[in-house]
Amino acid sequence: MRQATRGAILAFLAVMLCRDAGAQSLGTITGSAKDPSGAVLPGVTVEVSSPALIEKVRTATTDSAGLYRIVNLPRGPTR
């Protein structure tokens, strides 16, 4: 009986910890900016917005190769 109770408690804690871990996942958006001819565009401002962001909008600027990276983006609302 005691082992069954211990097993039930451990199972409950595992489910709760997995649920909390999933809610805390963060994402990253990466990409490149190019003009219609395919030439890279350095110095371009890339903007993302979401109600999940505290600041509502986050920006990044492309580097000399036209690449950008926006990190630590929280999960947005699900439908």
N, C-alpha and C positions, 0 to 999 in steps of 0.2 A: 504494500500500500504506500509506503514511504517513497519508494522509487517511482511509482506512478505519479505521485504528487510532484516530486522533483522534476520528472520528465515534462509534465504539463507546464510547470513554471518556466523551465528552460525553453520550451517551444514557444510560449507566449512572449518571452523576452526576445527571442530570435526574430519573431514576426514584427515586433515593435521596433527593433533596431533596424531591420531591413527597410521598413516603411519610412523611418526617419532619414536613413541614408539616401534613399531615392529622392526625397523631397529637397535634399541639399545639393543636388548635382548642378554643376556649373558647366557652361559650354563656351566654345570659342568659334568665332567666324573669321575665316581667312579668305583672301582672294587677291585679285589683281585688277588694276584699272588700265584699260587700253582704249585707244581711239579706234574709229572704224577701219583704219588701215592696219591695225594690229600693233602699232607703236605704243610702248608703255608710257604711262602718264605719272611722273613723279610729282609729289607735292599736292595731290588731290585729297580733299577731305571726304572721308566716307562716314556716314552717319547711320546709326541704328536707333530705333525707338521702340519702347515697349512699356506698358503699364507696370510690368514687373520690375523695371529699373527704378531705383529710388530717385535718380537724377532725371528720369524719363527719356533722356537722349544720351547716347555715348558716341564719341567720335574718335577717329584715327586718321592719320595722314599717311599716304603712300610713300614708300621709300624710293631710293633712286632707281630701283628695278620695277616700280609700280605696284609693289606688294603691300598689303595691309593686314593687320591682325587685331581683332577686338576680343579680349579675354575676360574671363570671370562673368559671363552673362548668366543670370539666373533663369530658371525655367519659367516660361510665360504661362498664362492661364490656359487650361485645357478645356476642351468642349465635351 
